[in-house]
Amino acid sequence: FSASHGLAVRAVAVEVEDAELAFTTSVNHGAIPASSPFNLENGVKLAEVRLYGDVVLRYVSYNDPNH
């Protein structure tokens, strides 16, 4: 990414209650998937849809609401 764009934003992240639901809702309303929902070891769930150009909108949710 940086070789093509230099110093730039790669992802815009937003914390949501349920990353999978946010992803599915976005795709159902026309968003282009970038990364299907997946879980990290620490109880974090991530999913991404294309925002513009090479930039993605990243949905982040936590199993522990007090993270």
mmJSON file of the N, C-alpha and C atoms, coordinates in Angstrom:
{"data_MODEL":{"atom_site":{
"group_PDB":["ATOM","ATOM","ATOM","ATOM","ATOM","ATOM","ATOM","ATOM","ATOM","ATOM","ATOM","ATOM","ATOM","ATOM","ATOM","ATOM","ATOM","ATOM","ATOM","ATOM","ATOM","ATOM","ATOM","ATOM","ATOM","ATOM","ATOM","ATOM","ATOM","ATOM","ATOM","ATOM","ATOM","ATOM","ATOM","ATOM","ATOM","ATOM","ATOM","ATOM","ATOM","ATOM","ATOM","ATOM","ATOM","ATOM","ATOM","ATOM","ATOM","ATOM","ATOM","ATOM","ATOM","ATOM","ATOM","ATOM","ATOM","ATOM","ATOM","ATOM","ATOM","ATOM","ATOM","ATOM","ATOM","ATOM","ATOM","ATOM","ATOM","ATOM","ATOM","ATOM","ATOM","ATOM","ATOM","ATOM","ATOM","ATOM","ATOM","ATOM","ATOM","ATOM","ATOM","ATOM","ATOM","ATOM","ATOM","ATOM","ATOM","ATOM","ATOM","ATOM","ATOM","ATOM","ATOM","ATOM","ATOM","ATOM","ATOM","ATOM","ATOM","ATOM","ATOM","ATOM","ATOM","ATOM","ATOM","ATOM","ATOM","ATOM","ATOM","ATOM","ATOM","ATOM","ATOM","ATOM","ATOM","ATOM","ATOM","ATOM","ATOM","ATOM","ATOM","ATOM","ATOM","ATOM","ATOM","ATOM","ATOM","ATOM","ATOM","ATOM","ATOM","ATOM","ATOM","ATOM","ATOM","ATOM","ATOM","ATOM","ATOM","ATOM","ATOM","ATOM","ATOM","ATOM","ATOM","ATOM","ATOM","ATOM","ATOM","ATOM","ATOM","ATOM","ATOM","ATOM","ATOM","ATOM","ATOM","ATOM","ATOM","ATOM","ATOM","ATOM","ATOM","ATOM","ATOM","ATOM","ATOM","ATOM","ATOM","ATOM","ATOM","ATOM","ATOM","ATOM","ATOM","ATOM","ATOM","ATOM","ATOM","ATOM","ATOM","ATOM","ATOM","ATOM","ATOM","ATOM","ATOM","ATOM","ATOM","ATOM","ATOM","ATOM","ATOM","ATOM","ATOM","ATOM","ATOM","ATOM","ATOM"],
"id":[1,2,3,4,5,6,7,8,9,10,11,12,13,14,15,16,17,18,19,20,21,22,23,24,25,26,27,28,29,30,31,32,33,34,35,36,37,38,39,40,41,42,43,44,45,46,47,48,49,50,51,52,53,54,55,56,57,58,59,60,61,62,63,64,65,66,67,68,69,70,71,72,73,74,75,76,77,78,79,80,81,82,83,84,85,86,87,88,89,90,91,92,93,94,95,96,97,98,99,100,101,102,103,104,105,106,107,108,109,110,111,112,113,114,115,116,117,118,119,120,121,122,123,124,125,126,127,128,129,130,131,132,133,134,135,136,137,138,139,140,141,142,143,144,145,146,147,148,149,150,151,152,153,154,155,156,157,158,159,160,161,162,163,164,165,166,167,168,169,170,171,172,173,174,175,176,177,178,179,180,181,182,183,184,185,186,187,188,189,190,191,192,193,194,195,196,197,198,199,200,201],
"type_symbol":["N","C","C","N","C","C","N","C","C","N","C","C","N","C","C","N","C","C","N","C","C","N","C","C","N","C","C","N","C","C","N","C","C","N","C","C","N","C","C","N","C","C","N","C","C","N","C","C","N","C","C","N","C","C","N","C","C","N","C","C","N","C","C","N","C","C","N","C","C","N","C","C","N","C","C","N","C","C","N","C","C","N","C","C","N","C","C","N","C","C","N","C","C","N","C","C","N","C","C","N","C","C","N","C","C","N","C","C","N","C","C","N","C","C","N","C","C","N","C","C","N","C","C","N","C","C","N","C","C","N","C","C","N","C","C","N","C","C","N","C","C","N","C","C","N","C","C","N","C","C","N","C","C","N","C","C","N","C","C","N","C","C","N","C","C","N","C","C","N","C","C","N","C","C","N","C","C","N","C","C","N","C","C","N","C","C","N","C","C","N","C","C","N","C","C","N","C","C","N","C","C"],
"label_atom_id":["N","CA","C","N","CA","C","N","CA","C","N","CA","C","N","CA","C","N","CA","C","N","CA","C","N","CA","C","N","CA","C","N","CA","C","N","CA","C","N","CA","C","N","CA","C","N","CA","C","N","CA","C","N","CA","C","N","CA","C","N","CA","C","N","CA","C","N","CA","C","N","CA","C","N","CA","C","N","CA","C","N","CA","C","N","CA","C","N","CA","C","N","CA","C","N","CA","C","N","CA","C","N","CA","C","N","CA","C","N","CA","C","N","CA","C","N","CA","C","N","CA","C","N","CA","C","N","CA","C","N","CA","C","N","CA","C","N","CA","C","N","CA","C","N","CA","C","N","CA","C","N","CA","C","N","CA","C","N","CA","C","N","CA","C","N","CA","C","N","CA","C","N","CA","C","N","CA","C","N","CA","C","N","CA","C","N","CA","C","N","CA","C","N","CA","C","N","CA","C","N","CA","C","N","CA","C","N","CA","C","N","CA","C","N","CA","C","N","CA","C","N","CA","C","N","CA","C","N","CA","C","N","CA","C"],
"label_alt_id":[null,null,null,null,null,null,null,null,null,null,null,null,null,null,null,null,null,null,null,null,null,null,null,null,null,null,null,null,null,null,null,null,null,null,null,null,null,null,null,null,null,null,null,null,null,null,null,null,null,null,null,null,null,null,null,null,null,null,null,null,null,null,null,null,null,null,null,null,null,null,null,null,null,null,null,null,null,null,null,null,null,null,null,null,null,null,null,null,null,null,null,null,null,null,null,null,null,null,null,null,null,null,null,null,null,null,null,null,null,null,null,null,null,null,null,null,null,null,null,null,null,null,null,null,null,null,null,null,null,null,null,null,null,null,null,null,null,null,null,null,null,null,null,null,null,null,null,null,null,null,null,null,null,null,null,null,null,null,null,null,null,null,null,null,null,null,null,null,null,null,null,null,null,null,null,null,null,null,null,null,null,null,null,null,null,null,null,null,null,null,null,null,null,null,null,null,null,null,null,null,null],
"label_comp_id":["PHE","PHE","PHE","SER","SER","SER","ALA","ALA","ALA","SER","SER","SER","HIS","HIS","HIS","GLY","GLY","GLY","LEU","LEU","LEU","ALA","ALA","ALA","VAL","VAL","VAL","ARG","ARG","ARG","ALA","ALA","ALA","VAL","VAL","VAL","ALA","ALA","ALA","VAL","VAL","VAL","GLU","GLU","GLU","VAL","VAL","VAL","GLU","GLU","GLU","ASP","ASP","ASP","ALA","ALA","ALA","GLU","GLU","GLU","LEU","LEU","LEU","ALA","ALA","ALA","PHE","PHE","PHE","THR","THR","THR","THR","THR","THR","SER","SER","SER","VAL","VAL","VAL","ASN","ASN","ASN","HIS","HIS","HIS","GLY","GLY","GLY","ALA","ALA","ALA","ILE","ILE","ILE","PRO","PRO","PRO","ALA","ALA","ALA","SER","SER","SER","SER","SER","SER","PRO","PRO","PRO","PHE","PHE","PHE","ASN","ASN","ASN","LEU","LEU","LEU","GLU","GLU","GLU","ASN","ASN","ASN","GLY","GLY","GLY","VAL","VAL","VAL","LYS","LYS","LYS","LEU","LEU","LEU","ALA","ALA","ALA","GLU","GLU","GLU","VAL","VAL","VAL","ARG","ARG","ARG","LEU","LEU","LEU","TYR","TYR","TYR","GLY","GLY","GLY","ASP","ASP","ASP","VAL","VAL","VAL","VAL","VAL","VAL","LEU","LEU","LEU","ARG","ARG","ARG","TYR","TYR","TYR","VAL","VAL","VAL","SER","SER","SER","TYR","TYR","TYR","ASN","ASN","ASN","ASP","ASP","ASP","PRO","PRO","PRO","ASN","ASN","ASN","HIS","HIS","HIS"],
"label_asym_id":["A","A","A","A","A","A","A","A","A","A","A","A","A","A","A","A","A","A","A","A","A","A","A","A","A","A","A","A","A","A","A","A","A","A","A","A","A","A","A","A","A","A","A","A","A","A","A","A","A","A","A","A","A","A","A","A","A","A","A","A","A","A","A","A","A","A","A","A","A","A","A","A","A","A","A","A","A","A","A","A","A","A","A","A","A","A","A","A","A","A","A","A","A","A","A","A","A","A","A","A","A","A","A","A","A","A","A","A","A","A","A","A","A","A","A","A","A","A","A","A","A","A","A","A","A","A","A","A","A","A","A","A","A","A","A","A","A","A","A","A","A","A","A","A","A","A","A","A","A","A","A","A","A","A","A","A","A","A","A","A","A","A","A","A","A","A","A","A","A","A","A","A","A","A","A","A","A","A","A","A","A","A","A","A","A","A","A","A","A","A","A","A","A","A","A","A","A","A","A","A","A"],
"label_entity_id":["1","1","1","1","1","1","1","1","1","1","1","1","1","1","1","1","1","1","1","1","1","1","1","1","1","1","1","1","1","1","1","1","1","1","1","1","1","1","1","1","1","1","1","1","1","1","1","1","1","1","1","1","1","1","1","1","1","1","1","1","1","1","1","1","1","1","1","1","1","1","1","1","1","1","1","1","1","1","1","1","1","1","1","1","1","1","1","1","1","1","1","1","1","1","1","1","1","1","1","1","1","1","1","1","1","1","1","1","1","1","1","1","1","1","1","1","1","1","1","1","1","1","1","1","1","1","1","1","1","1","1","1","1","1","1","1","1","1","1","1","1","1","1","1","1","1","1","1","1","1","1","1","1","1","1","1","1","1","1","1","1","1","1","1","1","1","1","1","1","1","1","1","1","1","1","1","1","1","1","1","1","1","1","1","1","1","1","1","1","1","1","1","1","1","1","1","1","1","1","1","1"],
"label_seq_id":[1,1,1,2,2,2,3,3,3,4,4,4,5,5,5,6,6,6,7,7,7,8,8,8,9,9,9,10,10,10,11,11,11,12,12,12,13,13,13,14,14,14,15,15,15,16,16,16,17,17,17,18,18,18,19,19,19,20,20,20,21,21,21,22,22,22,23,23,23,24,24,24,25,25,25,26,26,26,27,27,27,28,28,28,29,29,29,30,30,30,31,31,31,32,32,32,33,33,33,34,34,34,35,35,35,36,36,36,37,37,37,38,38,38,39,39,39,40,40,40,41,41,41,42,42,42,43,43,43,44,44,44,45,45,45,46,46,46,47,47,47,48,48,48,49,49,49,50,50,50,51,51,51,52,52,52,53,53,53,54,54,54,55,55,55,56,56,56,57,57,57,58,58,58,59,59,59,60,60,60,61,61,61,62,62,62,63,63,63,64,64,64,65,65,65,66,66,66,67,67,67],
"pdbx_PDB_ins_code":[null,null,null,null,null,null,null,null,null,null,null,null,null,null,null,null,null,null,null,null,null,null,null,null,null,null,null,null,null,null,null,null,null,null,null,null,null,null,null,null,null,null,null,null,null,null,null,null,null,null,null,null,null,null,null,null,null,null,null,null,null,null,null,null,null,null,null,null,null,null,null,null,null,null,null,null,null,null,null,null,null,null,null,null,null,null,null,null,null,null,null,null,null,null,null,null,null,null,null,null,null,null,null,null,null,null,null,null,null,null,null,null,null,null,null,null,null,null,null,null,null,null,null,null,null,null,null,null,null,null,null,null,null,null,null,null,null,null,null,null,null,null,null,null,null,null,null,null,null,null,null,null,null,null,null,null,null,null,null,null,null,null,null,null,null,null,null,null,null,null,null,null,null,null,null,null,null,null,null,null,null,null,null,null,null,null,null,null,null,null,null,null,null,null,null,null,null,null,null,null,null],
"Cartn_x":[0.826,0.0,0.868,1.84,2.661,3.54,3.931,4.727,3.919,2.628,1.76,1.276,1.053,0.386,1.225,2.358,3.121,2.402,2.606,1.961,0.483,-0.393,-1.819,-2.628,-3.921,-4.829,-5.166,-5.022,-5.334,-6.717,-7.081,-8.357,-8.923,-10.242,-10.973,-11.746,-11.454,-12.082,-13.165,-14.248,-15.319,-15.669,-15.876,-16.302,-17.816,-18.262,-19.687,-20.031,-21.296,-21.726,-21.455,-21.656,-21.482,-20.887,-19.598,-18.908,-19.516,-19.921,-20.502,-21.833,-22.668,-23.949,-23.731,-22.796,-22.503,-22.022,-21.154,-20.642,-21.786,-22.591,-23.694,-24.691,-25.03,-25.964,-25.396,-24.119,-23.479,-23.487,-23.107,-23.067,-24.471,-25.462,-26.848,-27.355,-26.714,-27.106,-26.143,-25.329,-24.513,-23.022,-22.556,-21.114,-20.371,-19.143,-18.301,-17.435,-17.524,-16.736,-15.236,-14.468,-13.008,-12.421,-13.006,-12.541,-13.737,-14.068,-15.187,-14.906,-15.956,-15.761,-14.851,-13.956,-13.089,-12.78,-12.458,-12.17,-10.675,-10.216,-8.852,-8.849,-7.69,-7.581,-8.151,-8.053,-8.415,-9.885,-10.74,-12.164,-12.585,-11.72,-12.041,-12.506,-13.563,-14.049,-13.843,-13.327,-13.085,-13.78,-14.171,-14.711,-14.482,-14.333,-14.054,-14.866,-15.28,-15.893,-15.088,-15.147,-14.417,-15.085,-14.248,-14.762,-14.589,-13.356,-13.047,-11.606,-11.315,-9.962,-9.491,-8.326,-7.777,-8.068,-8.914,-9.233,-10.442,-10.387,-11.492,-12.1,-13.359,-14.046,-13.984,-13.353,-13.135,-14.092,-14.917,-15.809,-15.081,-15.126,-14.456,-15.472,-15.579,-16.43,-15.67,-16.074,-15.407,-16.389,-15.919,-16.757,-16.993,-15.977,-16.062,-16.421,-17.612,-18.012,-17.145,-16.403,-15.542,-14.104,-13.821,-12.477,-11.569],
"Cartn_y":[-1.192,0.0,1.253,1.32,2.527,2.727,1.638,1.783,2.464,2.198,2.791,4.186,4.417,5.645,6.564,6.091,6.898,6.942,8.012,8.171,8.493,7.567,7.734,6.878,7.092,6.305,5.015,3.884,2.569,2.102,2.434,1.968,3.015,3.116,3.931,2.939,2.908,1.925,2.573,1.83,2.26,1.095,1.405,0.379,0.234,-0.996,-1.295,-2.404,-2.57,-3.62,-5.012,-5.176,-6.481,-6.273,-6.571,-6.347,-7.172,-8.391,-9.248,-8.684,-8.222,-7.627,-6.343,-5.511,-4.272,-4.582,-5.578,-6.004,-6.503,-7.41,-7.995,-6.927,-6.027,-4.948,-4.056,-3.723,-2.88,-3.553,-4.824,-5.564,-5.694,-5.938,-6.035,-4.72,-3.611,-2.298,-1.795,-2.693,-2.334,-2.173,-2.284,-2.161,-3.341,-3.103,-4.156,-4.739,-6.047,-6.667,-6.547,-6.294,-6.281,-7.421,-7.692,-8.776,-9.292,-10.547,-11.148,-11.133,-11.168,-11.14,-12.276,-11.935,-12.943,-12.54,-13.542,-13.328,-13.357,-12.476,-12.513,-13.29,-13.707,-14.509,-13.817,-12.513,-11.766,-11.355,-11.998,-11.696,-10.507,-10.063,-8.956,-9.536,-8.959,-9.371,-8.198,-8.493,-7.477,-7.866,-6.871,-7.059,-5.759,-5.848,-4.646,-4.612,-3.399,-3.14,-2.027,-1.987,-0.947,0.405,1.426,2.769,3.613,3.844,4.534,4.213,4.128,3.784,2.506,2.569,1.424,1.487,2.41,2.594,1.731,1.124,0.29,0.878,0.545,0.848,-0.423,-0.349,-1.526,-1.482,-2.511,-2.656,-3.463,-2.974,-3.628,-3.816,-5.041,-5.284,-6.153,-6.066,-6.765,-7.684,-8.879,-9.771,-9.174,-8.497,-7.877,-6.405,-5.997,-4.604,-3.609,-4.083,-3.196,-3.184,-3.866,-4.02,-2.948],
"Cartn_z":[0.0,0.0,0.0,0.915,1.013,-0.217,-0.889,-2.108,-3.211,-3.25,-4.275,-3.914,-2.614,-2.19,-1.318,-0.828,0.108,1.442,2.176,3.476,3.249,3.639,3.375,4.345,4.364,5.196,4.461,5.142,4.569,5.002,6.259,6.802,7.748,7.735,8.696,9.548,10.847,11.731,12.579,12.76,13.65,14.567,15.83,16.782,16.685,16.523,16.417,17.404,17.669,18.59,18.021,16.712,16.068,14.678,14.524,13.247,12.121,12.43,11.39,10.897,11.81,11.426,10.627,11.055,10.326,8.91,8.783,7.48,6.596,7.113,6.345,5.915,6.817,6.495,5.398,5.508,4.49,3.124,3.09,1.823,1.234,2.081,1.605,1.022,1.419,0.903,-0.17,-0.716,-1.87,-1.644,-0.416,-0.167,-0.785,-1.163,-1.736,-0.622,-0.392,0.677,0.4,1.442,1.342,2.158,3.325,4.197,4.983,4.781,5.514,7.009,7.83,9.28,9.758,10.671,11.279,12.712,13.527,14.945,15.195,16.055,16.554,17.864,18.333,19.559,20.792,20.842,22.044,22.112,21.324,21.381,20.547,19.663,18.766,17.435,16.879,15.556,14.607,13.408,12.39,11.097,10.331,8.985,8.232,6.906,6.123,4.834,4.471,3.169,2.5,1.184,0.449,0.698,0.905,1.148,-0.109,-0.527,-1.784,-2.148,-3.417,-3.849,-3.173,-2.548,-1.823,-0.326,0.091,1.512,1.873,3.062,3.531,4.797,5.019,6.27,7.094,8.265,9.114,10.302,10.42,11.566,12.639,13.864,14.99,16.108,16.617,17.789,18.779,20.037,21.135,21.84,22.228,23.041,24.415,24.949,26.268,26.092,26.483,26.284,27.054,28.053,28.843,28.357,27.267,26.718,27.225],
"occupancy":[1.0,1.0,1.0,1.0,1.0,1.0,1.0,1.0,1.0,1.0,1.0,1.0,1.0,1.0,1.0,1.0,1.0,1.0,1.0,1.0,1.0,1.0,1.0,1.0,1.0,1.0,1.0,1.0,1.0,1.0,1.0,1.0,1.0,1.0,1.0,1.0,1.0,1.0,1.0,1.0,1.0,1.0,1.0,1.0,1.0,1.0,1.0,1.0,1.0,1.0,1.0,1.0,1.0,1.0,1.0,1.0,1.0,1.0,1.0,1.0,1.0,1.0,1.0,1.0,1.0,1.0,1.0,1.0,1.0,1.0,1.0,1.0,1.0,1.0,1.0,1.0,1.0,1.0,1.0,1.0,1.0,1.0,1.0,1.0,1.0,1.0,1.0,1.0,1.0,1.0,1.0,1.0,1.0,1.0,1.0,1.0,1.0,1.0,1.0,1.0,1.0,1.0,1.0,1.0,1.0,1.0,1.0,1.0,1.0,1.0,1.0,1.0,1.0,1.0,1.0,1.0,1.0,1.0,1.0,1.0,1.0,1.0,1.0,1.0,1.0,1.0,1.0,1.0,1.0,1.0,1.0,1.0,1.0,1.0,1.0,1.0,1.0,1.0,1.0,1.0,1.0,1.0,1.0,1.0,1.0,1.0,1.0,1.0,1.0,1.0,1.0,1.0,1.0,1.0,1.0,1.0,1.0,1.0,1.0,1.0,1.0,1.0,1.0,1.0,1.0,1.0,1.0,1.0,1.0,1.0,1.0,1.0,1.0,1.0,1.0,1.0,1.0,1.0,1.0,1.0,1.0,1.0,1.0,1.0,1.0,1.0,1.0,1.0,1.0,1.0,1.0,1.0,1.0,1.0,1.0,1.0,1.0,1.0,1.0,1.0,1.0],
"B_iso_or_equiv":[0.0,0.0,0.0,0.0,0.0,0.0,0.0,0.0,0.0,0.0,0.0,0.0,0.0,0.0,0.0,0.0,0.0,0.0,0.0,0.0,0.0,0.0,0.0,0.0,0.0,0.0,0.0,0.0,0.0,0.0,0.0,0.0,0.0,0.0,0.0,0.0,0.0,0.0,0.0,0.0,0.0,0.0,0.0,0.0,0.0,0.0,0.0,0.0,0.0,0.0,0.0,0.0,0.0,0.0,0.0,0.0,0.0,0.0,0.0,0.0,0.0,0.0,0.0,0.0,0.0,0.0,0.0,0.0,0.0,0.0,0.0,0.0,0.0,0.0,0.0,0.0,0.0,0.0,0.0,0.0,0.0,0.0,0.0,0.0,0.0,0.0,0.0,0.0,0.0,0.0,0.0,0.0,0.0,0.0,0.0,0.0,0.0,0.0,0.0,0.0,0.0,0.0,0.0,0.0,0.0,0.0,0.0,0.0,0.0,0.0,0.0,0.0,0.0,0.0,0.0,0.0,0.0,0.0,0.0,0.0,0.0,0.0,0.0,0.0,0.0,0.0,0.0,0.0,0.0,0.0,0.0,0.0,0.0,0.0,0.0,0.0,0.0,0.0,0.0,0.0,0.0,0.0,0.0,0.0,0.0,0.0,0.0,0.0,0.0,0.0,0.0,0.0,0.0,0.0,0.0,0.0,0.0,0.0,0.0,0.0,0.0,0.0,0.0,0.0,0.0,0.0,0.0,0.0,0.0,0.0,0.0,0.0,0.0,0.0,0.0,0.0,0.0,0.0,0.0,0.0,0.0,0.0,0.0,0.0,0.0,0.0,0.0,0.0,0.0,0.0,0.0,0.0,0.0,0.0,0.0,0.0,0.0,0.0,0.0,0.0,0.0],
"pdbx_formal_charge":[null,null,null,null,null,null,null,null,null,null,null,null,null,null,null,null,null,null,null,null,null,null,null,null,null,null,null,null,null,null,null,null,null,null,null,null,null,null,null,null,null,null,null,null,null,null,null,null,null,null,null,null,null,null,null,null,null,null,null,null,null,null,null,null,null,null,null,null,null,null,null,null,null,null,null,null,null,null,null,null,null,null,null,null,null,null,null,null,null,null,null,null,null,null,null,null,null,null,null,null,null,null,null,null,null,null,null,null,null,null,null,null,null,null,null,null,null,null,null,null,null,null,null,null,null,null,null,null,null,null,null,null,null,null,null,null,null,null,null,null,null,null,null,null,null,null,null,null,null,null,null,null,null,null,null,null,null,null,null,null,null,null,null,null,null,null,null,null,null,null,null,null,null,null,null,null,null,null,null,null,null,null,null,null,null,null,null,null,null,null,null,null,null,null,null,null,null,null,null,null,null],
"auth_seq_id":[1,1,1,2,2,2,3,3,3,4,4,4,5,5,5,6,6,6,7,7,7,8,8,8,9,9,9,10,10,10,11,11,11,12,12,12,13,13,13,14,14,14,15,15,15,16,16,16,17,17,17,18,18,18,19,19,19,20,20,20,21,21,21,22,22,22,23,23,23,24,24,24,25,25,25,26,26,26,27,27,27,28,28,28,29,29,29,30,30,30,31,31,31,32,32,32,33,33,33,34,34,34,35,35,35,36,36,36,37,37,37,38,38,38,39,39,39,40,40,40,41,41,41,42,42,42,43,43,43,44,44,44,45,45,45,46,46,46,47,47,47,48,48,48,49,49,49,50,50,50,51,51,51,52,52,52,53,53,53,54,54,54,55,55,55,56,56,56,57,57,57,58,58,58,59,59,59,60,60,60,61,61,61,62,62,62,63,63,63,64,64,64,65,65,65,66,66,66,67,67,67],
"auth_comp_id":["PHE","PHE","PHE","SER","SER","SER","ALA","ALA","ALA","SER","SER","SER","HIS","HIS","HIS","GLY","GLY","GLY","LEU","LEU","LEU","ALA","ALA","ALA","VAL","VAL","VAL","ARG","ARG","ARG","ALA","ALA","ALA","VAL","VAL","VAL","ALA","ALA","ALA","VAL","VAL","VAL","GLU","GLU","GLU","VAL","VAL","VAL","GLU","GLU","GLU","ASP","ASP","ASP","ALA","ALA","ALA","GLU","GLU","GLU","LEU","LEU","LEU","ALA","ALA","ALA","PHE","PHE","PHE","THR","THR","THR","THR","THR","THR","SER","SER","SER","VAL","VAL","VAL","ASN","ASN","ASN","HIS","HIS","HIS","GLY","GLY","GLY","ALA","ALA","ALA","ILE","ILE","ILE","PRO","PRO","PRO","ALA","ALA","ALA","SER","SER","SER","SER","SER","SER","PRO","PRO","PRO","PHE","PHE","PHE","ASN","ASN","ASN","LEU","LEU","LEU","GLU","GLU","GLU","ASN","ASN","ASN","GLY","GLY","GLY","VAL","VAL","VAL","LYS","LYS","LYS","LEU","LEU","LEU","ALA","ALA","ALA","GLU","GLU","GLU","VAL","VAL","VAL","ARG","ARG","ARG","LEU","LEU","LEU","TYR","TYR","TYR","GLY","GLY","GLY","ASP","ASP","ASP","VAL","VAL","VAL","VAL","VAL","VAL","LEU","LEU","LEU","ARG","ARG","ARG","TYR","TYR","TYR","VAL","VAL","VAL","SER","SER","SER","TYR","TYR","TYR","ASN","ASN","ASN","ASP","ASP","ASP","PRO","PRO","PRO","ASN","ASN","ASN","HIS","HIS","HIS"],
"auth_asym_id":["A","A","A","A","A","A","A","A","A","A","A","A","A","A","A","A","A","A","A","A","A","A","A","A","A","A","A","A","A","A","A","A","A","A","A","A","A","A","A","A","A","A","A","A","A","A","A","A","A","A","A","A","A","A","A","A","A","A","A","A","A","A","A","A","A","A","A","A","A","A","A","A","A","A","A","A","A","A","A","A","A","A","A","A","A","A","A","A","A","A","A","A","A","A","A","A","A","A","A","A","A","A","A","A","A","A","A","A","A","A","A","A","A","A","A","A","A","A","A","A","A","A","A","A","A","A","A","A","A","A","A","A","A","A","A","A","A","A","A","A","A","A","A","A","A","A","A","A","A","A","A","A","A","A","A","A","A","A","A","A","A","A","A","A","A","A","A","A","A","A","A","A","A","A","A","A","A","A","A","A","A","A","A","A","A","A","A","A","A","A","A","A","A","A","A","A","A","A","A","A","A"],
"auth_atom_id":["N","CA","C","N","CA","C","N","CA","C","N","CA","C","N","CA","C","N","CA","C","N","CA","C","N","CA","C","N","CA","C","N","CA","C","N","CA","C","N","CA","C","N","CA","C","N","CA","C","N","CA","C","N","CA","C","N","CA","C","N","CA","C","N","CA","C","N","CA","C","N","CA","C","N","CA","C","N","CA","C","N","CA","C","N","CA","C","N","CA","C","N","CA","C","N","CA","C","N","CA","C","N","CA","C","N","CA","C","N","CA","C","N","CA","C","N","CA","C","N","CA","C","N","CA","C","N","CA","C","N","CA","C","N","CA","C","N","CA","C","N","CA","C","N","CA","C","N","CA","C","N","CA","C","N","CA","C","N","CA","C","N","CA","C","N","CA","C","N","CA","C","N","CA","C","N","CA","C","N","CA","C","N","CA","C","N","CA","C","N","CA","C","N","CA","C","N","CA","C","N","CA","C","N","CA","C","N","CA","C","N","CA","C","N","CA","C","N","CA","C","N","CA","C","N","CA","C","N","CA","C","N","CA","C"],
"pdbx_PDB_model_num":[1,1,1,1,1,1,1,1,1,1,1,1,1,1,1,1,1,1,1,1,1,1,1,1,1,1,1,1,1,1,1,1,1,1,1,1,1,1,1,1,1,1,1,1,1,1,1,1,1,1,1,1,1,1,1,1,1,1,1,1,1,1,1,1,1,1,1,1,1,1,1,1,1,1,1,1,1,1,1,1,1,1,1,1,1,1,1,1,1,1,1,1,1,1,1,1,1,1,1,1,1,1,1,1,1,1,1,1,1,1,1,1,1,1,1,1,1,1,1,1,1,1,1,1,1,1,1,1,1,1,1,1,1,1,1,1,1,1,1,1,1,1,1,1,1,1,1,1,1,1,1,1,1,1,1,1,1,1,1,1,1,1,1,1,1,1,1,1,1,1,1,1,1,1,1,1,1,1,1,1,1,1,1,1,1,1,1,1,1,1,1,1,1,1,1,1,1,1,1,1,1]
}}}
